[in-house]
Amino acid sequence: MTDRLGHKQTAAMFTLMVLGREVPNPELKELVGFTLTGKERTQLNDSGYIASEKVGRTFVHQLTDSGWAWCEKEIGAGTPPPPRPLSTLCSALYVVLGGFDGFLRSRKLRLADVFAPGGPPVETGPGVDFEETTLEERIRVAYRELVREPRGWVGLVDLRPKLGAPAAEVDAVLKELSRAGKVHLVPEDNRKALTAADHEAAIRIGGEDNHLLSIEAL
């Protein structure tokens, strides 16, 4: 089991995890009601979990690779760190985190695939073999990396290069997922905006070329 941190440090780590970027102290205070300063900050710096930099008059913090690894272990802890008792809400949060941890493990995903901007492709995580993942899983991971809003549309021209599979195999899986209602494929309305690459990446279903993909449930 990973080393447990104090309540404030744990809250700061999870906040930095969810935001997946540099976070200045004023923003941290606005989000969780405190800043990361003094001994609590230096302990996290010394442990290698976060990197802090003085920008103007305030500190800016960001998770390191070791910090991401700590978060991955902590979400599977099952219970909040001591001392206890804690609020019911805090205890319930760890129940939710435990379920989330199980979801990630079952799909061989890392936290960075969910929270980090432009997170790493599925094959980069330790213990995750790109060859062992199904093409459907790789389509979902690539979609998550590209989409800008829930159930948003992603161009097949951008999706295909991330899959590492022949076009015919991708077409077969996308057609099966479309028949099952797991993905939605539509043509680009503005045909004048289509490039030669867009036309090449399109998938033909029902006599119509489809250029865009959306997935409702991830």
Buried (B, 14 or more C-beta within 10 A) or exposed (E): EEEBBBBBBBBBBBBBBEBBEBBBBEBBEEBBEEBBEEEBBEBBBEBEBBBBEEEEEBBBBBBBEEBBBBBBEBBBBEEBBEEEEBEEEBEEBBEEBBEBBEEBEEBBBBBBBBBBEEBBBBBEBEEBEEEEBEBBBBBBBBBBBBBEEEEEBBBBBBBBEBBBBEEEEBBBBBBEBBEEEBBBBEBBEEEEEBEEBBEEBBBEBEEEBBBBBBBEEE
